Amino acid sequence: MDPYDETSRATTHRIGGFRSWPGSVVRWILRRGADSREAEGATPPSPRFRNVCISREAGAGGGTVARLVGTHLDWRVYDHELLEAIAQRMELPVDDVKVFDELAPSVVQDWILPLREEHYAPQEAYLDHLAKLVLAIGRSGESVIVGRGASFLLPREETLLVRVIAPLKARGARLAERMGVSVRTARRAARDLDRRRNQFDRTMHRVDSTDPHQYDLVLDTHSLGLSIAAELLVKAIESGMPKPQAQPKEESTPEVA
């Protein structure tokens, strides 16, 4: 039975129930309006962050943080997986593609490319595949992307941008253990890799990837630890997720005294 008709009949019998009638009808109308918008396919609330992009200093543990976040949220993680996918598309061994990974095209290459395209084609193909792949991953959402300039390719308003850092001493120790080399050699490798990555972002995207203003969060994994750094990212992502909509309670027809 229509609550509007039920309430109207009640008020004809008891004038004392008139005061409760307008509020009841207004609530009923508002609820009907909300129901109709939902029936018409109103756009559900979207999460604040659809993807996470992690820029990192060499040896700071950015890849490990990405894996921890992906495992906790059940999101896909793309680090070396990007190279494997590009290698498959280029029909080259992964080791051959690693040569171009986060390597900025040189000024000489930009000038010579039209004349010697057959020499530089692999790097151009790498860059083309990389951009298309990152954009496709961004559209699918629920992904954690490590490096490769992804922070500056995906929409800023829906991407959590993170910079993972650590003191050179700590990074050198971590790399030395991983690479099986001396700490001195590892530190030099870290500086060289940082320089290569920064030059890649500067050349391809015209940004300084060391600038903290480029990111939502800058995390020092030496002081925080990898687990806490990952937990902070998870909390930030979960905080931006839509809250479950409470189901409205059915309004009963007011009883007329």
C-alpha positions in Angstrom: 0.0 0.0 0.0 1.2 3.5 -0.8 2.4 5.2 2.4 1.1 8.5 1.0 -2.5 7.2 0.8 -2.3 5.4 4.1 -1.2 8.5 5.9 -3.8 10.7 4.2 -6.6 8.4 5.3 -5.3 8.3 8.8 -5.3 12.1 9.1 -9.0 12.3 8.1 -9.9 10.3 11.2 -7.7 11.9 13.8 -6.8 15.6 13.4 -4.1 15.1 16.1 -2.0 13.1 13.7 -1.7 16.0 11.2 1.5 17.3 12.7 3.3 14.0 12.1 2.1 13.7 8.5 4.3 16.3 6.6 7.6 15.0 8.0 6.7 11.4 7.2 5.8 12.3 3.6 9.0 14.3 3.1 11.1 11.4 4.3 9.2 9.1 2.0 9.7 11.4 -1.0 13.4 11.8 -0.4 13.8 8.0 -0.1 11.9 7.5 -3.3 14.2 10.0 -5.0 17.3 8.2 -3.8 15.8 4.8 -4.9 15.0 6.2 -8.4 18.5 7.5 -8.8 19.9 4.2 -7.9 17.5 2.5 -10.3 18.6 4.8 -13.0 22.2 3.6 -12.5 23.7 6.4 -10.5 27.5 6.3 -10.6 28.9 4.5 -7.6 31.6 6.3 -5.6 35.1 5.5 -6.9 38.3 5.0 -4.9 40.7 7.9 -4.4 43.6 5.9 -5.7 43.3 3.4 -8.5 47.0 2.7 -8.8 50.3 3.2 -6.9 53.5 4.3 -8.6 56.7 3.9 -6.7 59.8 5.8 -7.6 62.9 4.6 -5.7 66.5 5.2 -5.0 68.7 2.2 -5.9 68.9 -0.2 -2.9 66.2 1.5 -0.9 63.9 -1.5 -1.2 61.2 0.0 -3.4 60.6 -3.3 -5.2 60.1 -5.1 -1.8 57.7 -2.4 -0.6 55.7 -2.8 -3.8 55.5 -6.6 -3.3 54.3 -6.2 0.3 51.6 -3.7 -0.7 50.5 -5.9 -3.6 50.2 -8.9 -1.4 48.2 -7.1 1.3 45.8 -5.5 -1.1 45.8 -8.4 -3.6 46.8 -5.9 -6.3 49.1 -6.8 -9.3 52.7 -5.7 -9.0 54.7 -4.6 -12.1 58.5 -4.3 -11.8 60.6 -6.8 -13.7 57.3 -8.0 -15.1 57.3 -4.9 -17.3 60.6 -6.0 -18.9 59.3 -9.5 -19.4 56.2 -8.3 -21.2 58.1 -5.9 -23.4 60.7 -8.6 -24.3 57.9 -10.8 -25.3 56.3 -8.2 -27.6 59.7 -7.3 -29.1 60.6 -11.0 -29.4 63.9 -10.5 -27.7 65.5 -12.1 -24.6 64.8 -10.3 -21.4 68.6 -9.6 -20.9 68.6 -7.7 -24.2 65.7 -5.5 -23.1 67.4 -4.8 -19.8 70.0 -2.8 -21.7 67.3 -0.2 -22.5 65.6 -0.3 -19.1 65.2 3.3 -17.8 67.9 4.4 -20.2 67.4 7.9 -21.5 67.8 8.5 -25.2 70.8 10.7 -25.8 70.9 14.0 -27.7 73.1 12.4 -30.3 70.6 9.6 -30.7 67.8 12.1 -31.2 69.7 13.7 -34.1 71.1 10.5 -35.7 67.9 8.4 -35.4 66.4 9.5 -38.7 69.7 8.6 -40.4 70.5 5.4 -38.5 67.1 4.1 -37.5 68.1 0.5 -37.8 70.7 1.0 -35.0 68.4 2.7 -32.5 65.1 1.0 -33.3 65.3 -1.4 -30.3 65.4 1.4 -27.8 62.7 3.3 -29.6 60.5 0.2 -29.6 61.2 -0.3 -25.9 60.0 3.2 -25.1 56.9 2.8 -27.2 56.0 -0.5 -25.7 56.7 0.8 -22.2 54.4 3.8 -22.5 51.5 1.8 -24.0 51.9 -0.9 -21.4 51.9 1.5 -18.4 48.9 3.3 -19.7 47.0 0.0 -20.2 47.9 -1.1 -16.7 46.7 2.2 -15.4 43.4 1.9 -17.0 42.8 -1.6 -15.5 43.6 -0.3 -12.0 44.5 -2.0 -8.8 48.2 -2.1 -9.7 51.5 -1.2 -8.1 54.1 -0.1 -10.7 57.7 0.3 -9.8 59.8 3.0 -11.6 60.0 3.3 -15.4 58.5 6.9 -15.2 55.0 5.5 -14.5 54.5 8.2 -11.9 54.5 10.8 -14.6 52.4 8.9 -17.2 49.3 8.1 -15.2 46.6 10.6 -14.2 47.8 12.5 -11.1 44.3 12.8 -9.6 43.8 9.0 -9.2 47.3 7.7 -8.6 49.2 7.5 -5.4 52.7 8.7 -6.1 55.4 7.5 -3.7 59.2 8.0 -3.5 61.2 5.4 -1.5 64.5 6.6 -0.2 67.3 5.6 2.2 70.8 6.8 3.2 73.5 5.8 0.7 75.3 3.9 3.4 72.3 1.7 4.1 71.5 1.3 0.4 75.1 0.3 -0.3 75.0 -2.4 2.4 71.8 -3.8 1.0 73.1 -3.8 -2.6 76.4 -5.3 -1.5 74.7 -8.3 0.1 72.4 -8.7 -2.9 75.1 -8.4 -5.6 77.9 -10.1 -3.7 80.3 -7.2 -4.1 82.1 -4.8 -1.7 80.1 -2.0 -0.1 82.3 0.5 -1.9 81.4 -1.0 -5.2 77.8 -1.2 -4.3 77.6 2.4 -3.3 79.2 3.4 -6.7 76.6 1.2 -8.5 73.8 2.8 -6.5 74.9 6.3 -7.5 75.3 5.3 -11.1 71.8 3.7 -11.2 70.3 6.7 -9.5 71.8 9.0 -12.1 70.6 6.8 -14.9 67.0 6.7 -13.6 66.9 10.4 -12.9 68.2 11.2 -16.3 65.5 8.9 -17.8 62.7 10.8 -16.0 64.2 14.2 -16.9 64.6 13.4 -20.5 61.3 11.6 -21.1 59.0 13.6 -18.8 60.9 16.8 -18.1 60.7 16.3 -14.3 63.2 16.0 -11.5 62.4 12.7 -9.9 64.3 13.6 -6.8 62.0 16.5 -6.1 59.8 15.5 -3.1 57.0 17.8 -4.4 56.4 15.4 -7.2 55.0 12.8 -4.7 52.2 12.2 -2.2 54.5 10.4 0.2 58.3 10.1 0.6 59.3 7.2 2.8 62.7 6.5 4.3 62.9 2.7 4.5 66.0 2.9 6.7 64.3 4.7 9.5 60.8 3.2 9.0 61.7 -0.3 7.9 60.2 -2.0 4.9 57.1 -3.4 6.6 56.0 -0.1 8.2 56.6 1.7 4.9 54.4 -0.8 3.1 51.8 -0.6 5.9 51.6 3.2 5.5 50.9 2.8 1.8 48.2 0.3 2.4 46.5 2.5 5.0 46.6 5.5 2.6 45.0 3.4 -0.2 42.4 1.9 2.1 41.5 5.3 3.5 40.7 6.5 0.0 38.3 3.6 -0.7 34.6 4.2 -0.7 32.9 3.4 2.5 30.1 0.8 2.4 26.7 2.4 1.9 24.4 1.8 4.9 21.1 0.3 3.9 18.2 2.7 4.7 15.7 1.4 7.2 12.1 1.0 6.0 9.9 3.8 7.2 6.7 2.6 8.8 3.5 4.5 8.4 3.1 6.8 11.5 0.4 5.7 13.8 -2.2 8.3 14.4 -3.2 8.7 18.0 
